[in-house]
Amino acid sequence: MNIRNFVIISHVDHGKSTLADRLLEITGTIGQREMRAQFLDMMDLEKEKGITIKLQPVQMKYNGYILNLIDTPGHVDFSYEVSRSLAAVEGAILLIDASQGIQAQTLANLHLAQEQNLSIIPIVNKIDLAHAKIEETILEVSKLLNIDKEEIIEISAKQGTNIDKVLQAIIKKVPEPVIDLESPLRALIFDSKYDSYKGVLAYVRIVDGKVKAGDKIKMMASESVSEVIEVGLLKPQMVKTDLLESGGIGYIATGLKNVGQCRVGDTIGSILGKNASSVSLPGYEEPKSMVFASFYPVESNDHDLLKDSLGKLKLSDASLQYEPESCQGLGRGFRAGFLGMLHLEIVLERLKREYQLNLIVTSPSVSYKLITKKEEHLTVTSASDLPEVGDIKEIQEPWVILEIILPSQFLGTIMKLLKKTRGLYQDTEYLSAEKVVLKYKVPLNEIIIDFYDQLKNTTAGYASMNYEIIDYQTSDLVRMDILIASEKAEAFARIVHKTKSEREARALVKKLKSVIPKQLFAVSIQAAIGGKIIARETISAMRKDVTGYLYGGDYTRKKKLLEKQKKGKKKMKAIGRINIPQEVFLKVLKK
């Protein structure tokens, strides 16, 4: 059948989408008139950021061969999506920028491809750049893959240099798919999106059997059953066909109305008679949210719009999780779970652009697992969900293996930076005399907010990082409460590590002191762990001259007024209630 299924894997911004453009041009898949830069990056956000956010399959024809390409994201947040795409193909182009060399996510995606036993085609891109380090990069790649330098193809995707060699290498090196037309249908879903007329569209690799419109199918993990409305190919626009067969890649219009029923990694099987599928394809996992943040509309009237907008986004992004939440001072909102910080940024940006929402976003956190003294196992994503200290047996937090690729002259400064993260040193590996891979075991909470920015600043932008969740480990974590005028402010409570609790407590009460407006009585701001106060600031009372209008007369009149004021302040302090304006929450909680 002369089919070749392959992906392009690389670090962010190494020219993956530009190479895809050249392949589309040379194979005549897209005419010159329709061609535009980064053709497979369909979203405006992708074009602006210069990164692939959503994978895109496309079928090309070249010299009698059918070439199925899946253009995958390069960012760590979408590694599960990438791993499912790799399971749908037999080969991978490993693309490396000649000016930057091997980067962290290149290594991560290469490891995923090697786990799937894919045929790897190494390519060094951007050889046209004046500052390209071609020889050095080729040496790095040959050492990494343990191959001869002659096997590495040098290209310029921008100028179209040697693209024909890439196509020939795909035909020569990528094995043909194993074809089995007689077995019951088994199709791997590597992506899905929602169409208002055809329901959920599953992007699939047909592993066994065949499928056509009218067939009864079943999603093996979600156990949803439906009838196929339509099948077709992606060129990259959808082209309807009569049949999809084993070895091919295409789409199935399932008619399902919920993306959650048709999940990435699930297997589509047939459900009729002797042709019923019974065994799912391996490797299915539920995408797990790793970073959590709350969204609150600035205008309380926008709550329903936010709810509808999140619902619509979930139709095209099954990995987005959210649930209603309310908070003193901010009103009603939603607690949302994301695959990582880039995923959070993209969702936030889409809510602002596509639905014109003005939102307050709380500081991101991770999920924790805890075991109570009654041996109950709970998962919590915010401090307000934690039970009382006396009821907790242990708290576990997610840890990751962090890989940083950096120039060797910055090794000392980066190790100092990692010391602050409670990280544990694992390994150092030299890719070349100038480039080193540093491995650390680190709590996820320590690296999600500003670690990447610090890393880039410390290394003048030359370092890159990648992380992989390994497990949950017991840590000395505590709930830190904030008391304002002796009343708990739930919105400011957070989960902190005991060793860092005092520093974080002092910083937070200091910030609150600077943003909470003065009252007519002194207001105490305290940080407490359990019943112990670990930091305190006091907002002094607003001074009001109650004797200012007096113009002489007996001093006792003045004294009487001052005594009355003193009693009033004492009474107000006893009541002790203060209304915290919304701006305070916005300034303290905003990401």
C-alpha positions as CSV (number, residue, x, y, z in Angstrom):
1,M,0.0,0.0,0.0
2,N,3.1,2.2,0.1
3,I,2.0,4.1,3.3
4,R,4.4,5.9,5.5
5,N,3.2,7.3,8.9
6,F,5.5,9.8,10.7
7,V,5.8,12.7,13.0
8,I,8.2,15.6,13.4
9,I,9.5,16.0,16.9
10,S,11.6,18.9,18.2
11,H,12.1,21.6,20.9
12,V,9.9,24.7,20.7
13,D,10.9,27.0,17.8
14,H,13.3,24.7,16.0
15,G,11.5,25.1,12.7
16,K,9.0,22.2,12.8
17,S,6.1,24.1,11.3
18,T,8.4,25.6,8.6
19,L,9.6,22.1,7.6
20,A,6.0,20.9,7.4
21,D,5.2,23.9,5.1
22,R,8.0,22.8,2.7
23,L,6.8,19.2,2.7
24,L,3.3,20.4,1.8
25,E,4.7,22.6,-1.0
26,I,7.0,20.0,-2.6
27,T,4.4,17.2,-2.5
28,G,1.8,19.6,-4.1
29,T,-0.6,19.1,-1.1
30,I,-1.1,22.8,-0.8
31,G,-1.1,25.0,-3.9
32,Q,1.1,28.2,-4.1
33,R,-2.0,30.4,-4.0
34,E,-3.3,28.9,-0.7
35,M,0.2,28.6,0.9
36,R,1.0,30.7,4.0
37,A,3.7,30.5,6.6
38,Q,3.1,27.9,9.4
39,F,0.2,26.5,7.4
40,L,-0.6,23.7,9.9
41,D,-0.7,26.2,12.9
42,M,-4.4,27.0,12.6
43,M,-4.9,29.1,15.7
44,D,-4.0,32.9,15.8
45,L,-2.3,32.2,19.2
46,E,0.0,29.6,17.5
47,K,1.1,32.1,14.9
48,E,1.7,34.9,17.4
49,K,3.7,32.8,19.9
50,G,5.5,30.9,17.1
51,I,4.7,27.5,18.7
52,T,2.4,24.5,17.9
53,I,-0.3,24.2,20.5
54,K,-2.7,21.8,18.8
55,L,-1.4,18.8,16.8
56,Q,-2.5,18.7,13.1
57,P,-2.5,15.6,10.9
58,V,-2.1,15.9,7.1
59,Q,-1.9,13.4,4.2
60,M,0.5,14.0,1.3
61,K,1.3,12.0,-1.9
62,Y,4.8,11.8,-3.3
63,N,6.2,9.4,-6.0
64,G,3.4,6.9,-5.5
65,Y,3.6,6.9,-1.7
66,I,1.0,8.1,0.8
67,L,2.8,10.1,3.5
68,N,0.8,10.7,6.7
69,L,2.4,13.4,8.8
70,I,1.2,14.4,12.4
71,D,2.6,17.8,13.3
72,T,2.9,17.7,17.1
73,P,3.4,20.3,19.8
74,G,6.9,20.6,21.2
75,H,6.1,21.8,24.7
76,V,6.3,19.7,27.8
77,D,2.6,20.4,28.8
78,F,1.4,18.4,25.8
79,S,3.7,15.4,26.2
80,Y,0.8,13.0,26.6
81,E,-0.8,14.2,23.4
82,V,2.7,13.8,21.7
83,S,3.1,10.2,23.1
84,R,-0.3,9.2,21.6
85,S,0.7,10.6,18.3
86,L,4.0,8.7,18.4
87,A,1.9,5.5,19.1
88,A,0.0,6.2,15.8
89,V,3.1,6.2,13.6
90,E,6.2,4.1,12.6
91,G,8.8,6.9,12.2
92,A,9.9,10.3,13.6
93,I,11.9,13.1,12.2
94,L,14.1,14.5,15.0
95,L,14.6,18.1,14.1
96,I,17.4,20.1,15.7
97,D,18.2,23.8,15.3
98,A,21.9,24.3,14.1
99,S,22.1,27.6,16.0
100,Q,20.9,26.2,19.4
101,G,21.8,22.5,19.2
102,I,20.1,19.8,21.4
103,Q,17.6,21.3,23.8
104,A,15.6,19.8,26.8
105,Q,12.4,19.1,25.0
106,T,14.3,17.5,22.0
107,L,15.6,14.9,24.5
108,A,12.3,14.4,26.1
109,N,10.4,13.8,22.8
110,L,13.3,11.6,21.5
111,H,13.0,9.4,24.7
112,L,9.2,9.1,24.0
113,A,9.9,8.1,20.3
114,Q,12.5,5.5,21.4
115,E,10.1,4.0,23.9
116,Q,7.7,3.4,20.9
117,N,10.6,1.8,18.9
118,L,10.2,4.3,16.1
119,S,12.6,4.7,13.2
120,I,14.4,8.1,13.9
121,I,15.5,10.4,11.0
122,P,17.9,13.0,12.4
123,I,17.9,16.4,10.7
124,V,19.8,19.6,11.5
125,N,17.8,22.7,10.4
126,K,18.7,26.4,9.9
127,I,22.1,25.8,8.2
128,D,21.6,29.1,6.4
129,L,22.0,31.2,9.5
130,A,25.2,33.1,9.9
131,H,25.7,32.0,13.5
132,A,24.8,28.3,12.9
133,K,27.1,25.8,14.6
134,I,26.6,23.0,12.1
135,E,29.6,20.8,12.8
136,E,29.2,21.1,16.6
137,T,25.4,20.2,16.3
138,I,26.1,17.2,14.0
139,L,28.7,15.9,16.5
140,E,26.1,16.3,19.4
141,V,23.4,14.4,17.4
142,S,25.7,11.6,16.3
143,K,26.9,11.1,19.9
144,L,23.3,11.2,21.2
145,L,22.0,8.6,18.7
146,N,25.3,6.7,18.4
147,I,25.2,7.0,14.6
148,D,27.7,8.1,11.8
149,K,27.7,11.8,11.0
150,E,26.8,11.0,7.3
151,E,23.4,9.7,8.4
152,I,22.4,13.2,9.5
153,I,20.6,15.4,6.9
154,E,21.5,19.1,6.8
155,I,18.6,21.3,5.7
156,S,17.3,24.9,5.6
157,A,13.5,24.6,5.9
158,K,13.1,28.3,5.3
159,Q,15.0,28.2,2.0
160,G,13.9,24.7,1.0
161,T,17.5,23.3,0.9
162,N,17.7,19.5,0.8
163,I,13.9,18.9,1.5
164,D,13.9,16.3,-1.2
165,K,16.5,14.3,0.8
166,V,14.1,14.4,3.8
167,L,11.2,12.9,1.7
168,Q,13.5,10.2,0.3
169,A,14.7,9.3,3.9
170,I,11.1,9.0,5.0
171,I,10.3,6.5,2.2
172,K,13.5,4.6,2.8
173,K,13.8,4.5,6.6
174,V,10.2,4.6,7.9
175,P,8.8,1.0,7.9
176,E,5.5,0.2,6.2
177,P,2.6,-0.2,8.7
178,V,1.5,-3.7,9.6
179,I,-1.9,-4.2,7.8
180,D,-4.6,-6.5,9.1
181,L,-8.0,-6.1,7.3
182,E,-9.6,-9.3,8.7
183,S,-9.5,-8.6,12.4
184,P,-12.2,-6.6,14.2
185,L,-11.8,-2.8,14.1
186,R,-9.3,-1.2,16.5
187,A,-8.5,2.5,16.0
188,L,-6.2,4.6,18.3
189,I,-7.6,8.1,19.0
190,F,-4.7,10.5,19.0
191,D,-6.8,13.7,19.0
192,S,-10.4,14.9,19.0
193,K,-12.3,18.0,18.3
194,Y,-15.9,19.1,18.3
195,D,-18.1,19.9,15.3
196,S,-21.6,21.3,16.0
197,Y,-23.1,19.2,13.1
198,K,-21.2,15.9,13.2
199,G,-20.5,15.8,17.0
200,V,-17.0,14.7,18.2
201,L,-14.5,14.2,15.4
202,A,-11.9,11.5,16.4
203,Y,-8.5,11.7,14.6
204,V,-7.5,8.1,14.4
205,R,-4.9,5.6,13.3
206,I,-6.6,2.4,12.1
207,V,-4.6,-0.4,13.6
208,D,-6.8,-3.4,12.7
209,G,-9.9,-3.8,10.4
210,K,-11.8,-1.1,8.6
211,V,-14.5,1.4,9.3
212,K,-17.2,3.2,7.2
213,A,-20.2,5.4,7.7
214,G,-23.1,3.6,9.4
215,D,-20.9,1.2,11.4
216,K,-21.7,0.8,15.1
217,I,-18.7,1.6,17.2
218,K,-17.7,1.7,20.9
219,M,-15.1,3.8,22.8
220,M,-13.4,1.1,24.9
221,A,-12.4,3.2,27.9
222,S,-15.5,5.5,28.2
223,E,-17.8,2.7,27.0
224,S,-19.8,5.2,24.9
225,V,-21.6,3.7,21.9
226,S,-22.5,5.5,18.6
227,E,-23.0,5.1,14.9
228,V,-20.4,6.5,12.5
229,I,-21.7,9.5,10.6
230,E,-18.8,10.0,8.3
231,V,-15.1,8.9,7.7
232,G,-12.5,10.7,5.8
233,L,-8.9,11.9,5.3
234,L,-7.2,15.1,6.4
235,K,-5.4,17.0,3.6
236,P,-5.3,19.0,5.9
237,Q,-8.9,20.0,5.3
238,M,-11.4,17.1,5.9
239,V,-12.1,15.1,2.7
240,K,-14.9,12.5,3.0
241,T,-14.1,9.0,1.9
242,D,-16.1,5.7,1.7
243,L,-13.7,3.7,3.9
244,L,-10.8,3.9,6.3
245,E,-8.6,0.8,6.4
246,S,-5.8,-0.7,8.6
247,G,-2.6,1.2,8.4
248,G,-4.2,4.5,7.5
249,I,-4.8,7.8,9.4
250,G,-8.0,9.8,9.1
251,Y,-11.0,11.0,11.0
252,I,-14.2,9.4,12.2
253,A,-17.3,11.6,12.8
254,T,-18.8,9.8,15.8
255,G,-22.0,11.9,16.4
256,L,-21.1,12.0,20.2
257,K,-22.0,15.3,21.8
258,N,-19.4,15.3,24.6
259,V,-15.6,15.3,24.0
260,G,-15.1,13.6,27.3
261,Q,-16.7,10.4,25.8
262,C,-14.0,10.3,23.1
263,R,-10.7,10.7,24.8
264,V,-7.1,10.9,23.5
265,G,-5.5,7.5,23.8
266,D,-8.8,5.5,23.8
267,T,-9.5,2.7,21.4
268,I,-12.5,2.7,19.0
269,G,-13.8,-0.8,18.5
270,S,-16.7,-2.4,16.6
271,I,-19.6,-4.0,18.6
272,L,-21.3,-6.3,16.2
273,G,-21.2,-10.1,16.3
274,K,-18.0,-12.0,15.6
275,N,-16.4,-8.7,14.6
276,A,-16.7,-7.2,18.0
277,S,-13.5,-5.8,19.4
278,S,-12.5,-7.0,22.8
279,V,-8.9,-5.8,23.5
280,S,-8.0,-2.2,23.8
281,L,-4.7,-0.8,22.4
282,P,-2.1,-0.3,25.2
283,G,-1.0,3.0,26.7
284,Y,-4.3,4.7,27.5
285,E,-4.1,7.2,30.4
286,E,-6.4,9.9,31.7
287,P,-4.6,13.3,31.1
288,K,-3.9,14.5,34.7
289,S,-4.2,18.1,35.7
290,M,-1.0,19.2,37.3
291,V,-1.5,22.9,37.9
292,F,-4.6,24.5,39.4
293,A,-5.8,28.1,39.5
294,S,-9.1,29.9,40.0
295,F,-10.8,32.2,37.6
296,Y,-13.1,34.9,38.8
297,P,-14.8,37.5,36.6
298,V,-14.0,41.1,37.5
299,E,-17.7,42.0,36.8
300,S,-19.8,39.6,38.8
301,N,-22.5,39.7,36.1
302,D,-20.1,37.8,33.8
303,H,-20.3,34.6,35.8
304,D,-22.7,32.9,33.4
305,L,-20.6,34.0,30.4
306,L,-17.5,32.5,32.1
307,K,-19.4,29.2,32.7
308,D,-20.5,29.0,29.1
309,S,-17.1,30.0,27.8
310,L,-15.3,27.3,29.8
311,G,-17.9,24.8,28.5
312,K,-17.2,25.7,24.9
313,L,-13.4,25.5,25.4
314,K,-13.8,22.1,26.9
315,L,-15.4,20.9,23.7
316,S,-12.1,21.4,21.9
317,D,-9.8,20.6,24.9
318,A,-10.8,17.5,26.8
319,S,-7.8,18.0,29.2
320,L,-9.3,21.2,30.7
321,Q,-11.0,20.4,34.0
322,Y,-13.1,22.9,36.1
323,E,-15.6,23.1,38.9
324,P,-17.5,26.0,40.5
325,E,-16.0,27.8,43.5
326,S,-16.9,30.8,45.6
327,C,-14.6,33.1,47.6
328,Q,-15.1,35.9,50.1
329,G,-14.5,39.2,48.3
330,L,-14.3,37.7,44.8
331,G,-17.7,36.1,44.6
332,R,-18.4,33.1,42.3
333,G,-15.8,31.7,40.0
334,F,-14.3,28.4,38.9
335,R,-11.3,26.3,40.0
336,A,-9.6,24.9,36.9
337,G,-7.0,22.2,36.4
338,F,-4.4,22.4,33.6
339,L,-1.6,20.2,32.2
340,G,1.0,22.9,33.0
341,M,1.6,26.7,33.0
342,L,1.6,27.0,29.2
343,H,-1.8,25.3,29.1
344,L,-3.1,27.7,31.7
345,E,-1.7,30.7,29.7
346,I,-3.4,29.5,26.5
347,V,-6.8,28.9,28.2
348,L,-6.6,32.3,29.9
349,E,-5.7,34.1,26.6
350,R,-8.5,32.3,24.7
351,L,-11.1,33.3,27.4
352,K,-10.0,37.0,27.1
353,R,-9.8,37.0,23.3
354,E,-12.7,34.8,22.1
355,Y,-15.2,35.7,24.9
356,Q,-14.0,39.2,25.9
357,L,-13.8,38.2,29.6
358,N,-11.9,40.3,32.1
359,L,-10.7,37.9,34.8
360,I,-8.9,37.7,38.1
361,V,-6.6,34.6,38.2
362,T,-5.3,33.3,41.5
363,S,-1.7,32.2,42.0
364,P,-1.2,28.7,40.5
365,S,-0.8,25.7,42.8
366,V,-0.5,21.9,42.4
367,S,-2.6,19.0,43.7
368,Y,-1.7,17.3,46.9
369,K,-2.6,13.8,48.2
370,L,-3.3,13.4,51.9
371,I,-4.0,10.5,54.3
372,T,-6.2,11.3,57.3
373,K,-5.8,9.6,60.7
374,K,-8.9,7.6,59.7
375,E,-6.9,6.2,56.8
376,E,-9.0,8.2,54.2
377,H,-7.2,9.1,51.0
378,L,-8.0,12.6,49.7
379,T,-6.8,14.8,46.8
380,V,-6.8,18.6,47.5
381,T,-5.9,21.5,45.2
382,S,-6.3,24.4,47.6
383,A,-5.6,25.2,51.3
384,S,-9.2,25.7,52.0
385,D,-9.9,22.0,51.3
386,L,-7.4,20.8,54.0
387,P,-8.9,19.3,57.1
388,E,-7.8,20.3,60.6
389,V,-4.1,19.7,61.4
390,G,-5.0,17.1,64.1
391,D,-6.9,15.0,61.5
392,I,-4.0,14.8,59.0
393,K,-1.6,11.8,59.1
394,E,0.6,12.8,56.1
395,I,0.5,15.1,53.1
396,Q,2.2,14.1,49.7
397,E,3.2,16.5,46.9
398,P,4.1,15.7,43.3
399,W,7.8,15.5,42.4
400,V,9.4,15.7,39.0
401,I,12.6,14.8,37.3
402,L,13.9,18.1,36.0
403,E,16.3,18.1,33.0
404,I,18.1,21.3,32.2
405,I,20.4,21.7,29.2
406,L,22.8,24.6,29.6
407,P,26.2,26.0,28.6
408,S,28.8,24.6,31.0
409,Q,29.9,28.0,32.2
410,F,26.5,28.5,34.0
411,L,26.6,25.2,35.8
412,G,27.6,26.7,39.2
413,T,25.0,29.5,39.2
414,I,22.2,27.1,38.1
415,M,23.1,24.6,40.9
416,K,22.8,27.6,43.4
417,L,19.4,28.4,41.9
418,L,18.3,24.8,42.3
419,K,19.3,24.7,46.0
420,K,16.4,27.1,46.7
421,T,13.9,24.6,45.3
422,R,14.4,21.8,47.8
423,G,15.8,19.8,44.8
424,L,17.9,16.7,45.0
425,Y,20.9,16.3,42.7
426,Q,20.7,13.3,40.4
427,D,23.2,13.4,37.5
428,T,25.4,15.6,35.2
429,E,26.0,14.5,31.6
430,Y,28.2,16.3,29.0
431,L,26.8,16.5,25.5
432,S,29.9,18.3,24.4
433,A,32.7,20.4,26.1
434,E,30.4,23.4,26.1
435,K,27.0,21.8,26.7
436,V,25.8,19.9,29.8
437,V,22.6,18.1,30.9
438,L,21.8,18.6,34.6
439,K,19.3,16.3,36.3
440,Y,17.5,17.1,39.6
441,K,14.6,15.7,41.5
442,V,12.4,18.6,42.5
443,P,8.9,19.3,44.0
444,L,6.6,20.5,41.1
445,N,5.3,23.4,43.3
446,E,8.8,24.9,43.3
447,I,9.1,25.3,39.5
448,I,5.7,26.1,38.2
449,I,5.5,29.8,38.8
450,D,8.7,31.7,38.1
451,F,11.5,29.2,38.0
452,Y,11.7,29.1,34.1
453,D,12.0,33.0,34.0
454,Q,14.8,32.8,36.6
455,L,16.6,30.1,34.7
456,K,16.5,32.1,31.4
457,N,17.7,35.3,33.2
458,T,20.5,33.5,34.9
459,T,21.8,31.9,31.7
460,A,21.2,34.9,29.4
461,G,18.4,32.8,27.7
462,Y,20.7,29.8,26.7
463,A,19.2,27.2,29.1
464,S,16.2,25.0,28.3
465,M,14.3,22.7,30.7
466,N,11.9,19.8,30.6
467,Y,10.3,17.9,33.5
468,E,8.5,14.6,33.9
469,I,6.2,13.8,36.8
470,I,7.5,10.8,38.7
471,D,5.5,10.3,41.9
472,Y,3.9,11.8,45.0
473,Q,6.2,12.0,48.1
474,T,5.5,12.7,51.7
475,S,6.7,16.2,52.6
476,D,6.6,18.4,55.7
477,L,3.7,20.6,54.4
478,V,1.4,22.8,56.5
479,R,-1.5,25.0,56.0
480,M,-0.8,28.7,56.6
481,D,-3.8,30.8,57.6
482,I,-4.0,34.5,57.4
483,L,-6.0,36.3,60.1
484,I,-7.1,39.9,59.5
485,A,-8.5,41.6,62.6
486,S,-8.4,38.1,64.3
487,E,-10.7,36.6,61.6
488,K,-9.5,34.0,59.1
489,A,-9.4,35.1,55.5
490,E,-9.9,31.9,53.6
491,A,-8.9,33.4,50.2
492,F,-5.3,34.0,51.4
493,A,-4.7,30.6,53.0
494,R,-2.0,28.5,51.3
495,I,-0.1,25.2,51.6
496,V,3.6,25.8,52.3
497,H,6.7,23.8,53.2
498,K,7.6,24.1,56.9
499,T,11.2,25.3,56.1
500,K,9.9,28.1,53.9
501,S,6.8,29.0,56.0
502,E,8.3,32.0,58.0
503,R,9.7,33.7,54.9
504,E,6.5,33.3,52.9
505,A,4.4,34.4,55.9
506,R,6.4,37.6,56.4
507,A,6.3,38.5,52.8
508,L,2.5,37.9,52.6
509,V,1.6,39.9,55.8
510,K,3.9,42.7,54.6
511,K,2.1,42.8,51.2
512,L,-1.3,42.8,52.9
513,K,-0.3,45.7,55.1
514,S,0.6,47.8,52.1
515,V,-2.7,47.1,50.2
516,I,-5.4,47.0,52.9
517,P,-6.8,50.5,53.5
518,K,-6.5,52.0,57.0
519,Q,-9.5,51.8,59.4
520,L,-10.5,54.0,62.3
521,F,-9.0,51.4,64.6
522,A,-5.7,49.4,64.5
523,V,-5.9,46.2,62.4
524,S,-3.7,43.2,63.1
525,I,-2.6,41.0,60.2
526,Q,-1.3,37.6,61.3
527,A,0.0,34.5,59.7
528,A,-0.6,31.3,61.7
529,I,0.2,27.6,61.4
530,G,-2.1,25.6,63.6
531,G,-2.6,27.8,66.6
532,K,0.9,29.4,66.4
533,I,1.3,33.0,65.1
534,I,4.5,33.0,62.9
535,A,4.3,36.6,61.5
536,R,2.5,39.8,62.3
537,E,2.0,43.3,61.0
538,T,-0.3,46.0,62.3
539,I,-2.1,48.6,60.3
540,S,-2.2,51.7,62.5
541,A,-5.5,53.4,63.1
542,M,-6.6,56.3,60.9
543,R,-6.2,59.5,62.8
544,K,-9.2,61.9,63.0
545,D,-9.0,65.2,64.8
546,V,-12.2,65.2,66.8
547,T,-11.3,68.4,68.6
548,G,-10.5,70.4,65.5
549,Y,-13.7,72.4,65.5
550,L,-13.3,73.6,69.1
551,Y,-12.2,77.2,69.5
552,G,-11.1,77.7,73.1
553,G,-13.2,77.2,76.2
554,D,-12.5,74.7,79.1
555,Y,-10.0,71.8,78.5
556,T,-12.6,69.4,79.9
557,R,-14.6,69.7,76.7
558,K,-11.6,68.5,74.7
559,K,-10.9,65.7,77.1
560,K,-14.5,64.5,77.0
561,L,-14.4,64.2,73.2
562,L,-11.1,62.3,73.2
563,E,-12.4,59.9,75.8
564,K,-15.5,59.3,73.6
565,Q,-13.3,58.7,70.6
566,K,-11.2,56.2,72.6
567,K,-14.3,54.3,73.7
568,G,-15.6,54.2,70.1
569,K,-12.3,52.8,68.8
570,K,-12.3,50.2,71.6
571,K,-15.8,49.2,70.7
572,M,-15.0,49.0,66.9
573,K,-11.9,46.9,67.6
574,A,-14.1,44.5,69.7
575,I,-16.4,44.1,66.8
576,G,-13.3,43.9,64.7
577,R,-15.0,43.4,61.3
578,I,-13.4,45.0,58.3
579,N,-14.6,44.8,54.7
580,I,-11.7,44.0,52.4
581,P,-12.1,45.7,49.0
582,Q,-11.9,43.6,45.8
583,E,-8.8,45.5,44.7
584,V,-6.9,43.9,47.7
585,F,-7.7,40.4,46.5
586,L,-6.8,41.3,43.0
587,K,-3.4,42.7,44.0
588,V,-2.5,39.8,46.3
589,L,-4.0,36.8,44.5
590,K,-3.3,37.8,40.9
591,K,-0.8,35.7,39.0
